Amino acid sequence: MISLLPKYHHLSLAPLQRHARARVCGLTLSHRQPSSQLHTTASHTRSGGILSALLQTAKTKDPITAQWHGQPTHENRPDLVRKGETTPGIAGAEYEARRQKLVNELPKGSTLFLFSSQIFFVSPHVFHSFRQDSDFYYLTGWNEPDSVVVIEQSDHASRGYTMTMFVSPKNPEKELWEGPRNGIEAAVSMFGADEAHPTGEFPRYAAELTSRISNRPADSGYVYVDLDGKHDMLPSPHCGALRRLLERENLVSRTRQLSHIVQRLRLIKSSAEVSLMREASRISGLGFRQIINKCAPDMNESTLQSIFEHSCKMALVDDKGDSNSSNRCVDRSVLTRPAYVPVFASGEHALCMHYVQNSAPMRKGDLILVDAGAEYASYASDITRTFPVSGRFTDAQRDLYSALLSVQQQMISLCYADSGYSLNEIHRRSTAVMAAELKQIGFDASSRDIDNRLYPHHISHYLGMDVHDTVDMTRSQLLKKNMVVTVEPGIYVPYNSKFPKAFHGIGMRIEDDIVVGQAAEDIEILTHIAPKTIEEIETCAQSLGS
């Protein structure tokens, strides 16, 4: 994708031995739950005796909802989440390491507030599919709306901080209508929180906490929070209340933005993250193979889009053809969805860089530009290919495509840390190489023509949990090992006599996802499975079952 310039009371489950501030809460049971219906988390059962009894909390015994969670866990989906993992592919230890690294970068005594995404509605009672805020998910793995996390640095805590979560409690009646919830207990037992409360108790908790912070010395750390919406996204409803509390306690001057600090951590990918992105690229590449092969004149662009999305789903279904437990179908397709609204732009539509109507029939002799990618386990892929609707390039299309492919391949070769390049420098080099390549096929284009008309977008952006990942990170910084970036030059030839007539009305992009290596030989092209050369594309178009 191109880059343009009934109410539970407070539940405290922190073990007393974990930190000096741990408390044992009083327990008020729901009126639907007799006192015999109690549950003790594993970490507290080990303590035994009166401590174990005091740390008990009410848990639904509803036969349907008691074992439900709001997302895949090892307990309910061991085929998706392995033992030791909090979310598919990411271990609980990695989430802990992320939080540790974040806390260690901040001044002592700092406090962090993170807010989940919310449910957004298309129309009354009809909602969009939920997607968690990436910073929130990166630090917790929690995938439910209307949640808050508070992290406080503390020298009295064994891990250097305490984490308190505010989440929706288990509620059988609501879950039968709205679907499963993880519940308060899971926030502690599965997601690493020291304490958990119902979300409705956050305002009172925040008022008490900000009051305590205001009584500390001014140099005893900052409050880190994103009170405004991030990049055109609506802020959490809790932000307004917290802002008023910070103003009341005269803490505005001690408030700092959190997101850009988290983004610095997200910029360098772990091996587990790269593995998830490799899988996202694999299934997307298989989707491209299918659409190159199935594409035909008079088919609608939206039909091709449906084929792509179905193929990405089916790439995660390993059908053994037998219902026996030892040879059963393994279906991981629940972990994928489109990473963004795709572009399926045939013919002149490709001159519009973000054409997403995808509503026109494809014509014989035209090209189609497809910018699409699957998300897998919350990590994105981003691929663009341009290929002929009829299966073969015309001579003019072949010449222009070859020039563009040469630019892309040369720029990919620079994506390693020892090169000393930044993304901005790679883009500058790409414009010079583009001019030289176009000159060889008859263009007399100035640098102004290249920048403003023929190639008006940046060649690259960072990639990760978001398609345009870590957007606050400058593209002027030098490349580092295990950054993941895109390389996507484009060429868009308008109907203008200044440019060779044979190429008028053609728009092309080629995009791959790259893991930055330390040295040139360490570069990894995640999206190599998607046909890219002219020979690969034409072979795929003619090969049934490819």
C-alpha positions in Angstrom: 0.0 0.0 0.0 1.6 3.3 -1.1 2.7 5.8 1.5 1.6 9.3 1.0 3.8 12.1 1.7 -24.4 -6.7 36.7 -21.5 -5.6 38.6 -18.5 -7.2 40.1 -16.6 -5.4 42.8 -12.9 -4.6 42.6 -10.9 -7.8 41.9 -7.3 -7.6 43.2 -5.2 -10.7 42.4 -1.7 -9.5 42.9 0.2 -12.0 45.1 1.4 -10.4 48.3 4.9 -11.7 47.7 5.0 -9.9 44.3 5.2 -6.4 45.5 4.7 -4.3 48.7 1.6 -2.6 47.4 -0.4 -5.8 46.8 -3.8 -5.8 48.5 -6.4 -8.4 49.2 -9.8 -7.3 48.2 -13.1 -7.8 49.9 -15.4 -9.9 47.8 -19.0 -9.1 47.0 -20.7 -11.8 45.1 -23.2 -11.2 42.3 -26.8 -11.8 43.5 -26.9 -14.7 41.0 -23.9 -16.5 42.5 -24.1 -18.3 45.9 -21.0 -18.2 48.0 -20.2 -21.8 47.1 -19.5 -20.7 43.6 -16.0 -19.5 44.0 -12.8 -19.8 42.0 -9.2 -19.3 42.9 -6.5 -18.6 40.3 -3.6 -21.0 40.1 -1.0 -18.5 41.3 -2.9 -18.0 44.6 -3.9 -21.6 45.2 -0.2 -22.3 45.6 -0.2 -19.9 48.6 -2.8 -22.1 50.4 -4.7 -21.5 53.6 -6.4 -18.2 54.5 -4.5 -16.3 51.8 -6.0 -18.6 49.2 -9.5 -18.2 50.6 -9.2 -14.4 50.7 -8.1 -14.2 47.1 -11.0 -16.2 45.8 -13.4 -14.5 43.4 -16.7 -15.1 41.9 -16.7 -16.9 38.6 -19.7 -17.8 36.4 -20.8 -21.4 36.5 -23.0 -20.9 33.5 -22.6 -24.2 31.6 -22.2 -22.3 28.2 -20.2 -19.3 29.0 -17.9 -20.5 31.9 -15.2 -21.8 29.6 -15.5 -19.1 26.9 -12.8 -16.6 26.2 -13.1 -13.5 24.0 -10.1 -14.6 21.9 -8.1 -17.8 21.1 -6.1 -19.0 24.1 -4.1 -22.2 24.7 -7.0 -23.5 26.9 -9.7 -23.2 24.2 -7.7 -23.3 21.0 -4.4 -25.2 21.5 -4.3 -25.6 17.7 -3.8 -21.9 17.4 -2.0 -20.9 20.6 0.8 -23.1 21.8 1.6 -23.7 25.5 3.4 -20.7 26.8 2.0 -18.3 24.3 -0.4 -15.5 25.1 -1.5 -14.9 21.5 -0.8 -17.0 18.4 2.9 -17.0 17.8 3.9 -14.6 20.7 4.9 -16.1 24.1 3.9 -14.5 27.3 7.6 -14.0 28.1 7.9 -11.8 25.0 5.0 -9.6 26.2 6.7 -9.3 29.5 10.0 -8.4 27.9 8.2 -5.6 25.9 6.8 -4.1 29.0 10.1 -4.4 30.8 11.9 -2.6 28.0 9.3 0.1 27.9 9.4 0.7 31.6 13.2 0.8 31.6 13.3 3.6 29.0 11.2 5.9 31.2 12.2 8.1 34.2 11.7 6.4 37.6 8.2 6.9 39.1 6.5 7.2 35.7 2.9 6.1 35.1 1.4 4.9 31.8 -2.2 4.8 30.7 -3.2 2.8 27.6 -6.6 2.6 26.1 -8.1 -0.1 23.9 -9.9 0.5 20.6 -13.7 0.8 20.7 -16.5 -0.8 18.7 -17.6 1.4 15.8 -21.0 1.2 14.2 -21.9 1.2 10.5 -25.5 1.9 11.3 -27.8 1.4 14.4 -27.0 -2.0 15.9 -24.6 -2.9 13.0 -21.0 -2.7 13.9 -17.6 -2.9 12.2 -15.3 -5.9 12.9 -13.2 -5.1 16.0 -9.5 -4.5 15.7 -7.4 -3.7 18.7 -5.2 -0.6 19.1 -1.8 -1.8 18.0 0.1 -0.3 20.9 -2.3 -1.8 23.4 -2.1 -5.2 21.8 1.7 -5.0 21.5 2.1 -4.6 25.3 -0.7 -6.9 26.5 -2.1 -9.3 23.8 -5.6 -8.4 25.0 -8.0 -8.3 22.2 -11.2 -6.8 23.6 -12.7 -3.3 23.5 -13.5 -0.9 26.3 -10.4 -1.8 28.3 -7.7 0.2 30.0 -4.2 -0.7 31.2 -2.3 1.3 33.9 1.4 0.6 34.3 3.2 2.1 37.3 7.0 2.0 37.8 7.7 0.7 41.3 11.0 -0.1 43.0 8.9 -2.3 45.4 7.7 -4.6 42.6 9.8 -7.6 41.7 9.6 -6.9 38.0 10.0 -3.1 38.4 6.4 -2.2 37.7 2.8 -3.1 38.4 0.1 -3.5 35.8 -3.5 -3.0 36.5 -6.2 -3.8 33.9 -9.8 -2.6 33.6 -11.8 -5.0 31.5 -15.4 -6.2 30.9 -16.2 -8.9 33.5 -17.8 -12.2 32.6 -21.5 -11.8 32.3 -23.5 -14.9 31.1 -26.5 -12.9 29.9 -24.5 -10.4 27.9 -22.2 -13.1 26.5 -25.2 -15.1 25.1 -26.0 -12.0 23.1 -22.7 -10.4 22.4 -20.2 -13.3 22.4 -17.5 -14.5 24.8 -15.4 -12.3 27.1 -12.1 -13.1 28.6 -13.2 -11.8 32.0 -11.4 -10.2 34.9 -9.6 -13.4 36.0 -8.0 -14.0 32.6 -6.5 -10.6 32.8 -4.4 -11.8 35.7 -4.0 -15.5 35.0 -3.3 -15.3 31.2 -2.3 -11.7 30.4 0.1 -10.7 33.1 -1.8 -8.2 35.1 -1.2 -7.8 38.9 -4.7 -6.5 39.5 -7.9 -6.4 37.5 -11.1 -4.4 37.9 -14.3 -3.9 35.9 -13.9 -1.1 33.4 -16.6 0.9 35.2 -14.3 1.4 38.1 -11.6 3.1 36.1 -12.8 6.7 36.8 -12.6 6.2 40.6 -9.2 4.5 40.3 -7.8 7.2 38.1 -9.0 9.9 40.4 -7.2 8.3 43.4 -4.1 7.7 41.3 -3.7 11.2 39.9 -4.3 12.6 43.3 -1.3 10.5 44.6 0.8 11.5 41.7 0.2 15.2 42.3 1.5 14.8 45.8 4.8 13.4 44.6 7.8 15.6 43.9 7.7 17.2 40.4 10.9 15.3 39.4 9.5 11.8 40.3 8.5 10.7 36.8 5.9 11.6 34.2 2.4 10.5 33.2 2.6 8.9 29.7 -0.7 8.8 27.8 -2.2 9.5 24.4 -5.2 11.7 25.2 -5.8 12.7 21.6 -6.8 10.4 18.8 -3.9 8.8 17.0 -3.6 9.8 13.4 -7.3 10.5 12.6 -8.5 7.8 14.9 -11.1 8.6 17.6 -9.8 8.7 21.2 -11.1 6.4 23.8 -14.2 7.7 25.8 -12.0 7.4 28.9 -9.5 10.0 27.6 -11.8 13.0 28.3 -12.3 12.0 32.0 -8.6 11.4 32.5 -7.7 14.7 30.9 -10.0 16.6 33.3 -8.4 14.7 36.2 -4.9 15.7 35.0 -6.0 19.3 34.7 -7.6 19.3 38.2 -4.4 17.9 39.7 -2.2 20.3 37.8 -0.4 17.4 36.1 -0.7 18.6 32.4 2.9 19.9 32.4 4.1 16.4 33.6 2.2 14.6 30.9 4.0 13.1 27.9 3.0 11.3 24.7 3.2 7.5 25.0 2.7 6.2 21.5 5.9 7.4 19.9 7.9 5.6 22.6 6.0 2.3 22.0 6.5 2.8 18.3 10.3 2.8 18.8 10.0 -0.6 20.3 7.7 -1.9 17.6 10.1 -0.7 14.9 12.5 -3.5 15.4 10.8 -6.9 15.0 11.6 -10.0 17.1 12.1 -13.4 15.4 8.5 -14.3 16.5 7.1 -11.2 14.8 9.0 -11.9 11.6 7.7 -15.5 11.6 4.1 -14.1 11.8 4.8 -11.6 9.0 6.4 -14.4 6.9 3.1 -16.4 7.2 1.0 -13.3 6.3 3.2 -12.9 3.2 2.9 -16.5 2.3 -0.9 -16.6 2.3 -1.0 -13.3 0.5 1.4 -14.6 -2.1 -0.8 -17.7 -2.7 -3.7 -15.3 -3.1 -1.8 -13.4 -5.8 -1.1 -16.7 -7.6 -4.8 -17.5 -7.7 -5.9 -14.1 -9.0 -3.2 -14.0 -11.7 -4.4 -17.4 -12.9 -8.1 -16.7 -12.6 -8.2 -13.2 -14.0 -10.1 -12.9 -17.3 -11.6 -10.2 -19.5 -15.1 -9.1 -18.5 -14.7 -10.3 -15.0 -15.4 -7.6 -12.4 -12.6 -6.1 -10.3 -14.7 -6.9 -7.2 -14.9 -10.6 -8.2 -11.1 -10.8 -8.4 -11.0 -9.2 -5.0 -13.3 -11.9 -3.6 -11.1 -14.6 -5.1 -8.0 -13.1 -3.4 -9.7 -12.9 0.0 -11.1 -16.4 -0.3 -7.7 -17.8 -1.3 -6.0 -16.2 1.7 -8.5 -17.9 4.0 -8.2 -21.3 2.3 -4.4 -21.1 2.4 -4.8 -21.6 6.2 -7.0 -24.7 5.9 -5.0 -27.9 5.8 -7.6 -30.4 4.8 -6.5 -33.9 5.6 -9.7 -35.3 4.1 -10.4 -37.4 7.2 -12.3 -36.6 10.4 -10.2 -39.0 12.5 -8.4 -37.2 15.3 -5.0 -38.3 14.0 -5.7 -37.1 10.5 -8.1 -34.2 10.8 -8.5 -30.9 9.0 -6.5 -28.1 10.7 -8.1 -24.7 10.0 -6.2 -21.5 11.1 -8.2 -19.2 8.8 -9.7 -17.4 11.8 -6.3 -15.7 12.2 -6.4 -13.9 8.9 -8.4 -11.0 7.5 -7.6 -8.2 5.0 -4.9 -6.0 6.3 -6.4 -2.9 4.6 -9.0 -1.9 2.0 -7.4 -3.3 -1.2 -6.9 -1.7 -4.6 -8.0 -3.7 -7.7 -7.5 -1.1 -10.4 -7.8 -2.2 -14.0 -6.9 -0.1 -17.0 -7.0 3.7 -16.4 -8.2 3.2 -12.9 -4.5 2.4 -12.0 -3.7 6.1 -12.6 -5.6 6.7 -9.3 -3.2 5.5 -6.6 -5.8 4.7 -4.0 -8.7 3.5 -6.2 -10.7 1.3 -4.0 -14.1 1.2 -5.7 -13.1 -2.0 -7.4 -16.3 -2.0 -9.3 -15.5 -2.1 -13.1 -15.3 -4.9 -15.6 -11.8 -5.7 -16.7 -11.0 -5.3 -20.4 -9.0 -7.4 -22.7 -5.6 -5.9 -23.3 -5.5 -3.9 -20.1 -3.4 -4.3 -17.1 -4.7 -4.6 -13.5 -2.9 -3.2 -10.5 -3.6 -5.1 -7.3 -2.4 -3.7 -4.0 -3.7 -6.1 -1.4 -2.4 -8.0 1.7 -3.6 -10.3 4.4 -3.2 -9.8 8.1 -2.2 -12.9 10.1 -2.4 -13.0 13.9 -2.4 -9.2 13.9 0.6 -8.7 11.6 0.2 -7.3 8.1 1.5 -8.0 4.7 1.4 -5.5 1.9 2.0 -6.6 -1.7 1.4 -4.9 -5.1 1.6 -6.6 -8.4 0.6 -5.4 -11.9 -0.3 -8.0 -14.5 -2.2 -8.4 -17.8 -5.9 -9.2 -17.7 -5.5 -11.5 -20.7 -2.4 -13.3 -19.4 0.3 -11.7 -21.6 1.9 -8.3 -21.7 1.9 -6.2 -24.8 5.2 -4.9 -26.0 4.7 -1.4 -24.5 3.5 -2.9 -21.2 6.5 -5.2 -21.2 8.9 -2.3 -21.7 7.4 -0.2 -19.0 7.1 -3.0 -16.5 10.7 -4.1 -17.1 11.9 -0.5 -16.3 9.9 -0.4 -13.1 11.0 -3.9 -12.0 14.7 -2.9 -12.5 14.2 0.1 -10.2 12.5 -2.0 -7.6 15.2 -4.7 -7.7 18.0 -2.2 -7.4 16.4 -0.5 -4.4 15.7 -3.8 -2.6 19.4 -4.6 -2.8 20.1 -1.5 -0.6 17.9 -2.7 2.3 20.6 -3.7 4.8 22.0 -1.9 7.8 25.6 -1.8 6.7 24.6 0.1 3.6 24.2 3.2 5.7 21.0 4.2 3.9 17.7 5.4 5.2 14.4 5.0 3.5 14.4 8.6 2.4 17.8 8.1 0.8 16.7 5.0 -1.0 13.7 7.0 -2.3 16.0 9.7 -3.6 18.1 7.1 -5.4 15.0 5.5 -6.8 13.9 8.7 -8.6 17.3 9.0 -10.3 17.3 5.3 -11.4 13.7 5.7 -12.5 14.7 8.6 -14.8 17.5 6.6 -16.3 15.3 3.6 -16.9 12.6 5.6 -18.5 15.0 7.4 -20.8 16.0 4.0 -22.3 12.4 3.5 -23.4 11.9 6.9 -24.9 10.9 9.2 -22.1 12.3 12.7 -21.9 11.3 13.4 -18.3 12.8 16.0 -16.0 13.2 15.4 -12.3 10.1 17.5 -11.8 8.1 15.3 -14.1 9.3 12.3 -12.1 8.5 13.7 -8.7 5.2 15.4 -9.5 3.6 13.4 -12.3 5.1 10.0 -13.1 6.2 8.8 -9.6 4.6 11.1 -7.0 4.7 8.9 -3.9 7.4 7.6 -1.5 9.0 4.2 -2.3 8.7 2.8 1.2 7.1 2.7 4.6 7.6 0.6 7.7 5.4 -2.5 8.1 4.3 -4.5 11.1 1.1 -4.7 13.1 -0.2 -1.8 11.0 0.2 -1.6 7.2 1.6 1.9 7.6 3.4 0.9 10.8 5.0 3.1 13.4 4.0 6.2 11.5 5.7 8.6 13.9 9.1 7.2 13.2 11.1 9.2 10.7 12.2 7.7 7.4 15.4 9.6 7.7 16.9 7.3 10.3 19.4 4.7 9.1 18.1 1.2 8.5 18.6 -1.3 11.3 18.5 -5.0 11.3 15.0 -6.5 11.6 13.2 -3.5 10.6 10.5 -4.6 8.1 9.9 -2.2 5.2 8.2 -2.1 1.9 9.8 -1.3 -1.5 7.2 0.0 -3.9 8.1 2.2 -6.9 5.3 3.2 -9.2 4.9 4.7 -12.6 1.7 6.5 -13.8 1.7 7.9 -17.3 -1.0 10.4 -18.0 -2.6 11.3 -21.4 0.0 14.0 -22.1 1.9 14.5 -25.3 5.0 15.2 -23.3 5.3 11.4 -22.7 5.4 8.6 -25.3 1.9 7.8 -26.6 2.4 4.0 -26.3 2.4 4.3 -22.5 -0.5 6.7 -22.1 -3.1 5.6 -19.5 -0.9 2.9 -17.9 -0.4 2.8 -14.1 2.0 0.3 -12.5 3.3 -0.5 -9.0 5.4 -3.4 -7.8 5.7 -3.9 -4.0 7.5 -6.4 -1.8 7.9 -6.7 2.0 11.6 -6.8 3.1 13.3 -7.8 6.4 16.3 -5.5 6.7 19.4 -7.5 7.1 22.7 -6.6 8.7 24.6 -7.3 5.5 23.4 -7.6 1.9 23.2 -11.3 2.0 20.9 -11.1 5.1 18.1 -9.3 3.2 14.9 -11.4 3.3 12.1 -10.8 0.7 9.1 -12.0 2.7 6.8 -11.8 -0.4 8.8 -13.8 -2.8 6.1 -16.3 -3.4 4.0 -13.8 -5.3 4.9 -14.0 -9.0 6.8 -10.8 -10.1 8.9 -11.2 -13.2 7.3 -11.1 -16.6 8.0 -14.8 -17.1 6.6 -15.8 -13.7 3.4 -13.8 -14.2 2.8 -15.1 -17.7 3.5 -18.7 -16.6 1.2 -18.4 -13.6 -1.6 -16.9 -15.8 -1.4 -20.0 -18.1 -0.9 -22.7 -15.5 -4.1 -24.1 -14.1 -3.8 -25.1 -10.4 -0.9 -22.7 -9.8 
